[in-house]
């Protein structure tokens, strides 16, 4: 039987965090507990993965979330590459794991692998649910510093978050839309899943600012399309057919291609505002099928998350703010 931190913890009757602290020679473990854990480690023949156990080496783990759109994966890898050129390679090693799905089970399993490797810090793009919040709590108890990027769990024990100011992003989109249509016109607002905080907050910013700009609460319809092409396409087509006053579409989610395809062949002038300058959005912007892109610097989020851990774990620099926002910018066809 190959023993793991989990099995050692079970045999010793302690938490995984306690085993991790013993393995990494960290404080806050009672002497009798430390002795019991060390005895079981010796009896089982457990050996910690020591690929990164050089004298001053610190392992920082980065979990690359699975995306249907390769743009976000490539942007994540670009951010990792940018950070790797700046960190102190003699003192830090980056351990990268790419996920093959968005399942909570795989996410937790990969976190377990990172724990086995003895990482001191983890960079995560987290699903927004209680299971992942509980996993972050366990990582915190194990002495692992967690920094999130792009998607956040503010009520969890993560130390810091790097991302876009989602409320501001929504407000910017509303301001752009208001410059294209009148308060008498109707707007279709498409989001992914309002159970996710990142989706919900952006839409809240859009609708709140739209109302402040003089648009009534009945000028829009809101649809959750769960980032599915077919559902997004059908939603846009039905809205165009049923509502002759529809003049604006705000894509607060990923599947811009479905929206562009649904608009193809229609003669009605419809203002379209989307998020993220993906290759699809870039082409649609260049061809005039969409009007504005509200861009977040995705690579910069990953880059900063790694450097924050590097500065904390290597040099002891205190984290000044629990949230760090990257720049939000507006892209038009003329800027391409």
NUTINU-660557 format. One record per residue: x, y, z of N, C-alpha, C, O in turn. Coordinates in steps of 0.05 Angstrom, whole numbers, padded with zeros to 5 digits, always signed. Example, Ala and Ser with C-alpha at 12.3 -4.5 7.8 and 13.67 -1.06 7.14 Angstrom:
BEGIN
+00264-00114+00156+00246-00090+00156+00264-00066+00156+00285-00066+00169/+00257-00045+00142+00273-00021+00143+00258+00001+00157+00268+00023+00161/
end
This chain:
BEGIN
+00017-00024+00000+00000+00000+00000+00017+00025+00000+00036+00027+00016/+00011+00043-00018+00026+00068-00019+00013+00088+00000-00011+00095-00004/+00027+00096+00020+00016+00114+00040+00017+00143+00030+00036+00152+00016/-00003+00159+00039-00005+00187+00032-00008+00203+00057-00010+00192+00079/-00008+00230+00054-00013+00247+00077-00040+00240+00090-00042+00240+00115/-00060+00235+00073-00086+00228+00084-00086+00202+00101-00097+00202+00123/-00072+00181+00091-00071+00156+00106-00055+00159+00131-00062+00147+00152/-00033+00174+00130-00017+00179+00154-00034+00193+00175-00033+00186+00199/-00049+00213+00166-00066+00229+00184-00087+00210+00197-00092+00212+00221/-00098+00192+00181-00119+00174+00192-00106+00155+00213-00118+00151+00234/-00083+00145+00207-00070+00126+00226-00062+00141+00252-00062+00129+00273/-00054+00166+00249-00045+00181+00273-00068+00194+00288-00064+00204+00310/-00092+00194+00275-00114+00207+00288-00112+00237+00289-00122+00250+00308/-00100+00249+00268-00097+00278+00267-00106+00288+00240-00114+00272+00223/-00105+00314+00236-00113+00325+00210-00090+00323+00190-00067+00320+00197/-00097+00326+00164-00076+00327+00144-00057+00351+00148-00033+00349+00143/-00069+00373+00158-00053+00397+00164-00031+00391+00184-00009+00401+00181/-00038+00376+00205-00018+00369+00225+00005+00352+00213+00028+00357+00219/-00003+00333+00196+00018+00316+00183+00036+00334+00166+00060+00331+00165/+00023+00352+00151+00038+00370+00133+00058+00387+00149+00081+00391+00141/+00049+00397+00172+00067+00414+00189+00090+00397+00200+00112+00407+00202/+00085+00372+00207+00106+00355+00216+00126+00350+00193+00150+00352+00197/+00116+00343+00170+00133+00337+00147+00150+00361+00139+00173+00358+00131/+00139+00385+00142+00154+00409+00134+00168+00423+00158+00177+00445+00156/+00168+00408+00181+00182+00418+00205+00172+00446+00213+00188+00463+00220/+00146+00449+00212+00134+00474+00220+00125+00473+00249+00121+00451+00260/+00121+00496+00262+00114+00497+00291+00084+00491+00295+00070+00481+00276/+00074+00496+00319+00046+00493+00326+00037+00464+00325+00014+00458+00319/+00055+00445+00333+00047+00417+00336+00057+00408+00364+00081+00411+00370/+00039+00398+00380+00047+00389+00407+00069+00367+00404+00067+00350+00387/+00089+00367+00422+00111+00348+00421+00101+00319+00419+00112+00303+00403/+00081+00311+00435+00072+00283+00435+00058+00276+00409+00060+00253+00400/+00045+00296+00397+00032+00291+00371+00053+00289+00349+00051+00271+00332/+00073+00306+00350+00094+00305+00330+00108+00278+00332+00115+00265+00311/+00114+00268+00356+00127+00243+00360+00110+00220+00349+00121+00202+00336/+00084+00221+00353+00066+00200+00343+00065+00199+00313+00066+00178+00300/+00064+00223+00300+00064+00224+00271+00090+00214+00260+00090+00199+00240/+00112+00222+00272+00138+00213+00262+00142+00183+00265+00154+00170+00248/+00131+00172+00287+00132+00143+00291+00117+00128+00269+00127+00108+00258/+00093+00138+00263+00077+00125+00242+00090+00128+00215+00089+00109+00198/+00101+00151+00209+00116+00155+00184+00138+00135+00182+00143+00123+00160/+00152+00131+00204+00174+00112+00203+00164+00083+00200+00176+00067+00185/+00143+00076+00213+00132+00049+00212+00121+00042+00185+00123+00019+00175/+00109+00062+00172+00096+00057+00145+00116+00059+00122+00110+00051+00100/+00139+00071+00128+00159+00075+00107+00151+00097+00088+00161+00099+00065/+00133+00115+00097+00124+00138+00080+00148+00155+00074+00165+00161+00091/+00149+00163+00048+00170+00182+00039+00157+00205+00025+00143+00201+00005/+00162+00229+00035+00151+00253+00021+00165+00257-00005+00189+00252-00008/+00149+00265-00025+00161+00272-00051+00180+00295-00047+00172+00317-00038/+00206+00291-00052+00226+00311-00045+00240+00323-00070+00263+00331-00069/+00225+00324-00092+00237+00336-00116+00244+00365-00111+00262+00375-00124/+00230+00378-00093+00235+00406-00089+00245+00412-00061+00240+00433-00050/+00259+00393-00050+00267+00396-00022+00295+00406-00019+00309+00400+00001/+00305+00420-00039+00331+00433-00036+00332+00452-00013+00311+00459-00002/+00355+00460-00004+00358+00473+00022+00339+00496+00026+00326+00498+00046/+00337+00514+00006+00320+00537+00010+00296+00537-00009+00282+00557-00012/+00292+00514-00023+00271+00513-00043+00244+00514-00031+00238+00501-00011/+00227+00530-00043+00199+00532-00036+00182+00525-00060+00187+00535-00082/+00163+00508-00057+00146+00500-00079+00120+00515-00079+00106+00516-00059/+00114+00528-00101+00089+00542-00105+00073+00527-00127+00084+00523-00149/+00049+00519-00121+00033+00505-00140+00013+00523-00154+00002+00542-00142/+00009+00517-00179-00011+00532-00195-00029+00511-00209-00019+00494-00224/-00055+00513-00203-00074+00495-00216-00087+00510-00239-00100+00530-00235/-00084+00499-00263-00095+00511-00288-00123+00500-00292-00126+00476-00298/-00143+00516-00289-00171+00508-00292-00177+00499-00321-00165+00510-00340/-00195+00480-00324-00204+00472-00350-00224+00492-00361-00243+00500-00348/-00219+00501-00386-00237+00519-00400-00244+00506-00427-00227+00494-00440/-00269+00510-00436-00276+00501-00463-00261+00518-00483-00252+00509-00504/-00258+00544-00477-00243+00563-00495-00214+00562-00488-00206+00570-00466/-00197+00553-00506-00169+00552-00502-00156+00579-00496-00134+00580-00485/-00169+00600-00503-00159+00627-00498-00152+00631-00468-00131+00641-00462/-00169+00621-00451-00165+00626-00422-00143+00607-00412-00128+00615-00394/-00141+00583-00422-00119+00566-00414-00093+00578-00423-00073+00579-00408/-00091+00586-00449-00067+00598-00459-00059+00623-00444-00035+00629-00440/-00079+00639-00436-00073+00664-00421-00062+00657-00394-00044+00670-00384/-00073+00636-00382-00063+00627-00356-00033+00618-00358-00017+00626-00342/-00028+00602-00378+00000+00592-00383+00019+00615-00389+00042+00615-00381/+00009+00636-00403+00025+00659-00409+00032+00674-00383+00055+00683-00379/+00012+00676-00365+00017+00689-00339+00038+00674-00323+00054+00686-00309/+00036+00647-00323+00056+00631-00309+00083+00635-00321+00103+00638-00306/+00085+00636-00347+00111+00640-00361+00123+00668-00353+00147+00670-00348/+00106+00688-00353+00115+00715-00345+00127+00715-00317+00148+00727-00312/+00112+00702-00298+00121+00701-00271+00147+00685-00267+00164+00692-00251/+00149+00663-00282+00173+00646-00279+00198+00660-00287+00220+00652-00278/+00196+00681-00303+00220+00696-00311+00229+00716-00290+00251+00727-00291/+00212+00720-00270+00218+00740-00249+00223+00729-00222+00236+00742-00205/+00214+00704-00217+00218+00693-00190+00247+00684-00186+00262+00680-00206/+00254+00682-00161+00281+00672-00155+00283+00642-00158+00274+00627-00141/+00294+00634-00181+00294+00605-00188+00310+00588-00168+00306+00564-00166/+00329+00601-00154+00345+00586-00135+00330+00580-00110+00337+00561-00095/+00308+00595-00105+00293+00591-00080+00265+00581-00084+00252+00571-00066/+00255+00582-00109+00227+00575-00114+00225+00556-00139+00239+00560-00158/+00208+00537-00137+00201+00520-00159+00170+00522-00163+00155+00521-00144/+00162+00524-00188+00133+00524-00194+00125+00496-00202+00137+00483-00218/+00103+00487-00190+00091+00461-00197+00064+00466-00210+00046+00477-00197/+00062+00459-00235+00038+00465-00251+00021+00440-00255+00032+00419-00262/-00005+00442-00251-00023+00420-00256-00047+00431-00273-00060+00450-00265/-00052+00418-00296-00075+00425-00312-00098+00406-00307-00094+00381-00307/-00121+00417-00303-00145+00401-00299-00157+00392-00325-00154+00406-00346/-00171+00370-00325-00184+00359-00349-00215+00363-00349-00229+00356-00368/-00225+00375-00327-00253+00380-00324-00257+00402-00304-00237+00413-00293/-00282+00409-00299-00288+00429-00278-00301+00416-00254-00314+00430-00238/-00298+00390-00251-00311+00376-00229-00298+00383-00202-00273+00386-00201/-00314+00385-00182-00303+00390-00155-00285+00368-00146-00265+00372-00133/-00292+00343-00154-00276+00320-00146-00248+00322-00157-00228+00316-00143/-00245+00329-00183-00218+00331-00194-00203+00354-00181-00179+00352-00175/-00217+00376-00176-00204+00399-00164-00192+00392-00137-00169+00398-00130/-00208+00378-00120-00199+00370-00094-00176+00350-00096-00157+00351-00080/-00178+00331-00115-00157+00311-00119-00130+00325-00126-00109+00317-00116/-00131+00345-00144-00107+00359-00152-00096+00375-00128-00071+00376-00125/-00113+00386-00112-00103+00400-00088-00089+00380-00069-00069+00387-00057/-00100+00356-00068-00087+00335-00052-00059+00328-00062-00040+00324-00047/-00056+00327-00089-00030+00322-00101-00010+00344-00094+00013+00339-00087/-00020+00368-00094-00003+00391-00087+00006+00389-00058+00029+00395-00051/-00013+00380-00041-00006+00377-00012+00015+00356-00009+00033+00359+00007/+00013+00334-00024+00033+00312-00023+00060+00322-00031+00081+00313-00021/+00061+00341-00050+00087+00352-00060+00099+00371-00040+00122+00379-00043/+00084+00379-00019+00095+00397+00001+00095+00426-00008+00112+00441+00000/+00075+00434-00024+00074+00462-00033+00069+00480-00008+00056+00472+00011/+00080+00503-00010+00076+00523+00012+00055+00543+00004+00043+00557+00021/+00050+00546-00022+00029+00565-00031+00016+00554-00056+00028+00538-00071/-00010+00561-00060-00025+00551-00082-00039+00575-00096-00051+00592-00083/-00039+00575-00123-00053+00594-00139-00077+00580-00151-00073+00560-00166/-00101+00589-00146-00125+00575-00154-00145+00594-00167-00149+00616-00159/-00158+00584-00189-00182+00596-00200-00205+00579-00190-00210+00557-00201/-00219+00588-00170-00236+00570-00154-00265+00569-00164-00276+00590-00170/-00277+00545-00164-00306+00543-00166-00319+00555-00141-00307+00555-00120/-00342+00567-00145-00355+00582-00124-00376+00564-00109-00399+00566-00115/-00366+00547-00091-00385+00531-00076-00373+00522-00049-00350+00527-00044/-00390+00510-00033-00382+00504-00005-00361+00482-00004-00345+00481+00015/-00360+00464-00024-00341+00442-00024-00312+00453-00027-00294+00445-00014/-00310+00473-00045-00283+00484-00050-00275+00503-00026-00252+00504-00019/-00295+00516-00015-00289+00532+00009-00279+00514+00032-00260+00522+00046/-00290+00491+00034-00281+00472+00055-00253+00462+00049-00237+00458+00067/-00247+00458+00023-00220+00449+00015-00199+00471+00021-00177+00465+00030/-00207+00496+00016-00188+00518+00022-00184+00520+00052-00161+00526+00061/-00204+00514+00067-00201+00514+00097-00181+00493+00105-00164+00497+00122/-00183+00469+00093-00164+00447+00099-00136+00455+00091-00116+00449+00105/-00133+00467+00068-00107+00476+00059-00095+00497+00078-00071+00496+00085/-00112+00515+00087-00103+00535+00107-00094+00522+00132-00073+00529+00144/-00109+00502+00142-00101+00488+00166-00075+00473+00163-00061+00468+00182/-00069+00466+00138-00044+00452+00132-00020+00472+00129+00002+00464+00123/-00026+00497+00133-00005+00518+00131+00001+00527+00103+00022+00539+00098/-00017+00521+00084-00013+00529+00056-00027+00555+00051-00051+00559+00057/-00013+00574+00039-00024+00600+00033-00038+00599+00006-00025+00591-00014/-00063+00606+00005-00079+00604-00020-00084+00633-00031-00094+00650-00016/-00077+00637-00056-00084+00662-00070-00102+00654-00094-00094+00637-00110/-00125+00667-00096-00143+00661-00118-00140+00682-00140-00131+00704-00135/-00147+00674-00164-00147+00693-00186-00172+00689-00203-00183+00667-00203/-00181+00709-00216-00204+00709-00234-00231+00704-00220-00249+00721-00221/-00233+00682-00206-00258+00676-00191-00251+00673-00162-00231+00661-00155/-00268+00684-00144-00261+00686-00116-00281+00673-00098-00305+00670-00105/-00272+00666-00075-00289+00657-00052-00282+00675-00028-00267+00667-00011/-00293+00699-00027-00285+00718-00007-00290+00710+00022-00277+00719+00040/-00309+00691+00026-00315+00682+00053-00297+00659+00061-00300+00649+00084/-00280+00650+00044-00263+00627+00050-00237+00637+00064-00234+00660+00070/-00219+00618+00069-00194+00625+00082-00171+00631+00062-00148+00629+00069/-00178+00638+00038-00157+00647+00020-00145+00673+00031-00158+00688+00044/-00119+00677+00025-00105+00700+00036-00109+00725+00019-00110+00747+00030/-00111+00721-00007-00112+00744-00025-00126+00736-00051-00125+00712-00058/-00138+00755-00065-00150+00750-00091-00140+00771-00111-00138+00794-00104/-00133+00761-00135-00125+00779-00156-00145+00775-00179-00150+00753-00188/-00158+00797-00188-00178+00794-00209-00188+00820-00219-00178+00842-00212/-00209+00818-00235-00222+00842-00245-00242+00853-00225-00254+00837-00211/-00245+00879-00224-00266+00891-00208-00292+00886-00223-00299+00900-00241/-00307+00865-00215-00330+00855-00231-00353+00876-00231-00366+00879-00251/-00357+00889-00208-00378+00909-00206-00372+00932-00226-00390+00941-00240/-00347+00940-00226-00338+00962-00244-00340+00953-00273-00348+00969-00290/-00334+00928-00279-00336+00917-00306-00365+00919-00316-00369+00928-00338/-00384+00911-00299-00412+00913-00306-00421+00942-00310-00436+00948-00329/-00411+00960-00293-00418+00988-00296-00408+01000-00322-00421+01015-00336/-00383+00992-00329-00371+01002-00354-00388+00992-00378-00394+01008-00396/-00396+00967-00377-00413+00956-00399-00439+00971-00401-00449+00976-00423/-00451+00978-00379-00476+00992-00379-00472+01020-00391-00489+01030-00407/-00451+01033-00384-00445+01060-00395-00441+01059-00425-00450+01077-00439/-00428+01039-00434-00423+01036-00463-00450+01030-00478-00456+01042-00498/-00466+01013-00466-00492+01007-00478-00510+01032-00479-00524+01036-00499/-00510+01048-00458-00526+01072-00457-00518+01092-00479-00535+01109-00486/-00494+01091-00488-00485+01109-00510-00494+01100-00537-00492+01114-00557/-00504+01075-00539-00512+01064-00565-00542+01063-00569-00551+01062-00592/-00557+01062-00548-00586+01059-00550-00600+01080-00532-00587+01094-00517/-00627+01081-00534-00642+01100-00517-00656+01085-00495-00659+01061-00497/-00664+01099-00474-00679+01086-00452-00705+01073-00461-00716+01057-00445/-00715+01079-00484-00740+01067-00494-00734+01039-00506-00753+01023-00510/-00709+01034-00512-00702+01008-00525-00700+00986-00504-00699+00991-00480/-00700+00961-00514-00698+00938-00497-00671+00925-00499-00657+00927-00520/-00662+00911-00478-00636+00899-00477-00638+00870-00468-00654+00864-00450/-00624+00853-00481-00621+00825-00472-00595+00822-00457-00574+00828-00468/-00597+00813-00433-00573+00809-00416-00569+00779-00412-00586+00765-00402/-00546+00769-00421-00540+00740-00419-00517+00735-00400-00496+00748-00402/-00521+00717-00381-00500+00710-00363-00497+00679-00363-00511+00665-00377/-00478+00670-00347-00473+00641-00346-00492+00629-00325-00512+00618-00332/-00484+00630-00300-00499+00618-00278-00498+00637-00254-00476+00642-00244/-00521+00647-00246-00522+00667-00225-00515+00656-00198-00513+00671-00178/-00512+00629-00196-00502+00618-00171-00473+00624-00167-00463+00623-00144/-00459+00631-00188-00430+00638-00187-00428+00667-00181-00439+00684-00195/-00412+00674-00160-00409+00701-00152-00398+00718-00175-00407+00741-00179/-00378+00708-00190-00366+00724-00211-00386+00731-00233-00384+00753-00244/-00405+00714-00238-00425+00720-00258-00446+00740-00247-00454+00758-00260/-00453+00735-00222-00474+00751-00209-00466+00780-00205-00481+00798-00210/-00442+00784-00195-00433+00811-00188-00430+00829-00213-00438+00852-00213/-00420+00817-00235-00417+00833-00260-00445+00842-00270-00448+00865-00279/-00465+00824-00269-00492+00831-00278-00504+00852-00259-00517+00870-00268/-00499+00849-00233-00509+00869-00214-00498+00897-00221-00513+00916-00220/-00473+00898-00227-00461+00924-00234-00474+00936-00259-00479+00960-00261/-00479+00919-00279-00491+00927-00304-00519+00938-00299-00526+00960-00308/-00536+00923-00285-00564+00931-00281-00567+00955-00263-00584+00973-00267/-00550+00956-00242-00552+00980-00224-00544+01005-00238-00558+01026-00235/-00523+01004-00255-00515+01029-00268-00534+01036-00291-00539+01059-00297/-00546+01016-00303-00565+01021-00324-00589+01036-00313-00599+01055-00326/-00598+01029-00290-00620+01043-00277-00612+01071-00269-00628+01090-00272/-00587+01075-00260-00578+01101-00253-00576+01120-00277-00577+01144-00275/-00573+01108-00301-00571+01123-00326-00599+01129-00338-00600+01140-00360/-00620+01121-00324-00647+01128-00333-00662+01106-00347-00684+01111-00358/-00652+01082-00348-00666+01060-00359-00684+01047-00338-00676+01044-00315/-00708+01040-00346-00727+01028-00327-00721+00999-00322-00706+00986-00337/-00732+00989-00301-00727+00961-00293-00740+00941-00312-00733+00917-00311/-00758+00950-00329-00771+00931-00348-00760+00934-00376-00772+00924-00395/-00737+00947-00379-00725+00951-00406-00708+00927-00414-00699+00925-00436/-00703+00908-00395-00685+00886-00401-00697+00859-00394-00715+00858-00378/-00687+00839-00407-00693+00811-00399-00666+00797-00393-00646+00802-00407/-00666+00781-00373-00641+00768-00364-00643+00738-00368-00663+00725-00360/-00623+00726-00381-00623+00697-00387-00597+00684-00377-00576+00694-00382/-00600+00662-00362-00577+00645-00355-00573+00624-00376-00591+00608-00381/-00550+00625-00389-00545+00606-00411-00523+00586-00405-00516+00569-00422/-00511+00587-00381-00493+00567-00371-00469+00562-00390-00457+00540-00390/-00462+00583-00406-00439+00582-00424-00442+00559-00445-00423+00547-00453/-00467+00554-00452-00473+00533-00472-00480+00546-00499-00496+00565-00500/-00467+00537-00520-00471+00549-00547-00500+00548-00555-00512+00568-00562/-00512+00524-00555-00539+00520-00566-00559+00537-00550-00577+00549-00562/-00557+00537-00524-00576+00552-00507-00573+00582-00512-00593+00597-00514/-00548+00592-00515-00543+00620-00520-00554+00628-00548-00567+00648-00551/-00549+00611-00568-00558+00617-00595-00588+00618-00596-00600+00637-00607/-00602+00598-00584-00631+00598-00584-00643+00622-00569-00663+00633-00577/-00630+00629-00547-00640+00652-00531-00639+00678-00547-00658+00693-00547/-00617+00682-00561-00614+00707-00577-00634+00707-00600-00647+00727-00605/-00636+00684-00614-00655+00683-00637-00684+00688-00628-00698+00703-00641/-00692+00675-00607-00720+00678-00597-00725+00707-00589-00746+00718-00594/-00705+00719-00575-00709+00747-00567-00712+00766-00590-00728+00784-00590/-00696+00761-00611-00698+00778-00635-00725+00775-00649-00736+00794-00659/-00735+00750-00649-00761+00745-00662-00784+00756-00647-00804+00765-00659/-00783+00755-00620-00806+00762-00604-00807+00792-00596-00828+00803-00591/-00784+00805-00596-00783+00833-00586-00773+00852-00607-00749+00853-00612/-00791+00866-00620-00783+00885-00641-00768+00909-00630-00755+00924-00645/-00769+00913-00604-00755+00936-00591-00728+00929-00581-00714+00946-00568/-00719+00904-00585-00693+00896-00575-00671+00910-00592-00670+00906-00616/-00655+00925-00578-00634+00941-00592-00606+00937-00580-00586+00947-00590/-00605+00922-00558-00579+00918-00544-00576+00890-00532-00595+00879-00522/-00552+00879-00534-00546+00853-00521-00520+00856-00505-00499+00865-00515/-00521+00849-00480-00497+00849-00463-00490+00820-00457-00506+00806-00444/-00467+00811-00466-00457+00784-00461-00439+00785-00436-00416+00791-00438/-00451+00778-00413-00436+00778-00389-00423+00751-00384-00415+00744-00362/-00420+00735-00405-00409+00708-00403-00393+00701-00428-00388+00719-00444/-00384+00676-00430-00363+00670-00450-00373+00667-00479-00359+00677-00497/-00395+00654-00484-00401+00644-00511-00410+00666-00530-00433+00667-00538/-00391+00683-00537-00396+00705-00556-00402+00694-00584-00418+00705-00599/-00389+00671-00591-00393+00660-00618-00423+00654-00623-00433+00659-00645/-00437+00643-00603-00465+00637-00606-00481+00662-00611-00500+00662-00628/-00475+00683-00597-00489+00709-00600-00484+00720-00629-00503+00728-00642/-00459+00720-00637-00453+00730-00664-00466+00713-00686-00477+00724-00705/-00466+00687-00682-00479+00670-00702-00510+00675-00703-00522+00675-00725/-00522+00679-00680-00550+00684-00679-00558+00710-00692-00580+00713-00703/-00540+00730-00691-00545+00756-00703-00540+00756-00733-00549+00774-00747/-00525+00736-00743-00518+00735-00771-00544+00734-00788-00562+00718-00783/-00545+00751-00809-00568+00751-00827-00591+00768-00818-00609+00773-00834/-00590+00779-00794-00611+00797-00785-00605+00826-00795-00581+00833-00796/-00625+00840-00802-00621+00868-00812-00623+00889-00789-00616+00912-00793/-00633+00880-00767-00637+00899-00745-00610+00907-00733-00592+00890-00728/-00606+00933-00729-00582+00943-00716-00583+00938-00686-00601+00948-00672/-00565+00921-00676-00565+00914-00648-00537+00920-00636-00517+00910-00646/-00536+00936-00616-00511+00942-00602-00503+00918-00585-00520+00907-00570/-00478+00909-00586-00469+00886-00571-00444+00893-00555-00425+00903-00567/-00445+00889-00529-00422+00893-00511-00415+00866-00499-00433+00852-00489/-00390+00858-00500-00382+00832-00489-00358+00835-00471-00346+00857-00469/-00351+00814-00457-00327+00813-00440-00306+00796-00453-00312+00777-00467/-00281+00803-00448-00257+00787-00455-00251+00788-00485-00268+00781-00502/-00227+00796-00491-00218+00798-00519-00207+00771-00529-00183+00768-00534/-00225+00752-00531-00218+00726-00542-00214+00728-00572-00222+00748-00584/-00203+00708-00585-00201+00708-00614-00228+00712-00628-00230+00726-00648/-00249+00699-00617-00276+00702-00629-00285+00731-00626-00295+00743-00645/-00282+00743-00602-00290+00770-00598-00273+00790-00615-00284+00809-00626/-00248+00784-00618-00231+00801-00635-00240+00801-00664-00242+00823-00676/-00247+00778-00675-00256+00776-00702-00283+00791-00705-00288+00805-00725/-00301+00786-00686-00327+00799-00688-00325+00829-00685-00341+00844-00697/-00307+00838-00668-00302+00867-00665-00291+00879-00691-00300+00900-00699/-00273+00865-00703-00261+00875-00728-00281+00876-00750-00280+00894-00767/-00300+00857-00751-00320+00857-00772-00344+00874-00767-00361+00878-00784/-00345+00886-00743-00367+00904-00736-00391+00889-00725-00412+00902-00721/-00390+00864-00719-00413+00849-00708-00417+00854-00679-00439+00851-00669/-00396+00862-00665-00399+00872-00637-00387+00899-00636-00371+00907-00653/-00394+00914-00615-00386+00943-00613-00364+00948-00593-00346+00964-00599/-00365+00935-00570-00345+00940-00550-00337+00914-00535-00354+00896-00532/-00313+00912-00527-00303+00891-00510-00293+00903-00484-00276+00921-00484/-00303+00894-00461-00293+00902-00435-00272+00881-00427-00279+00858-00421/-00247+00889-00429-00225+00870-00426-00213+00870-00398-00208+00891-00386/-00208+00846-00388-00193+00842-00364-00166+00830-00372-00165+00814-00391/-00145+00837-00358-00118+00827-00364-00116+00800-00351-00106+00798-00328/-00124+00778-00364-00125+00752-00352-00097+00742-00344-00094+00731-00323/-00078+00745-00362-00051+00736-00357-00039+00750-00332-00025+00738-00316/-00045+00776-00330-00034+00792-00308-00045+00781-00281-00031+00783-00261/-00069+00771-00281-00080+00760-00256-00064+00737-00245-00056+00736-00222/-00058+00718-00263-00042+00695-00255-00013+00703-00247-00002+00695-00227/-00002+00721-00264+00025+00731-00259+00027+00744-00231+00045+00738-00216/+00008+00761-00224+00009+00775-00198+00004+00756-00175+00017+00758-00154/-00013+00736-00179-00019+00717-00158+00006+00702-00150+00012+00697-00127/+00022+00693-00170+00047+00679-00165+00067+00697-00152+00080+00689-00133/+00070+00721-00161+00089+00740-00149+00082+00747-00121+00100+00751-00104/+00057+00749-00115+00048+00755-00087+00058+00732-00069+00068+00738-00047/+00054+00707-00077+00063+00685-00061+00094+00685-00059+00105+00679-00038/+00107+00691-00081+00136+00692-00082+00147+00712-00062+00165+00706-00046/+00135+00736-00062+00144+00757-00044+00139+00750-00015+00154+00757+00003/+00116+00737-00010+00109+00729+00017+00126+00707+00028+00137+00709+00050/+00128+00685+00012+00142+00661+00022+00172+00663+00022+00185+00651+00038/+00183+00677+00002+00212+00679+00000+00223+00702+00016+00243+00699+00030/+00210+00725+00014+00221+00749+00027+00205+00759+00051+00213+00778+00064/+00183+00746+00057+00167+00754+00080+00152+00780+00077+00145+00792+00097/+00148+00789+00052+00134+00814+00048+00104+00810+00055+00091+00791+00045/+00094+00827+00071+00067+00825+00080+00047+00832+00057+00052+00849+00041/+00025+00817+00056+00004+00823+00037-00012+00846+00047-00025+00845+00068/-00011+00868+00032-00023+00893+00041-00053+00894+00038-00067+00905+00055/-00063+00882+00017-00092+00883+00012-00102+00855+00005-00089+00840-00009/-00126+00848+00016-00137+00822+00010-00147+00818-00019-00150+00796-00028/-00151+00841-00033-00159+00840-00061-00142+00859-00077-00137+00882-00069/-00132+00849-00100-00116+00866-00118-00130+00864-00145-00133+00843-00157/-00138+00888-00156-00151+00888-00181-00131+00894-00204-00113+00911-00201/-00135+00881-00226-00120+00887-00250-00136+00908-00266-00159+00914-00260/-00123+00920-00286-00136+00941-00302-00159+00929-00318-00157+00907-00329/-00180+00944-00320-00202+00939-00338-00201+00959-00360-00199+00983-00355/-00202+00950-00385-00200+00968-00408-00223+00964-00428-00236+00943-00427/-00227+00984-00444-00248+00983-00465-00234+00981-00492-00216+00996-00498/-00242+00961-00508-00230+00957-00534-00252+00961-00556-00274+00951-00554/-00245+00977-00576-00262+00981-00599-00247+00972-00624-00223+00965-00623/-00261+00971-00646-00249+00962-00671-00225+00979-00678-00205+00969-00688/-00226+01005-00673-00205+01023-00680-00179+01017-00665-00157+01025-00673/-00181+01004-00641-00158+00999-00625-00143+00973-00633-00121+00968-00624/-00156+00957-00650-00143+00932-00658-00120+00936-00677-00107+00917-00686/
end
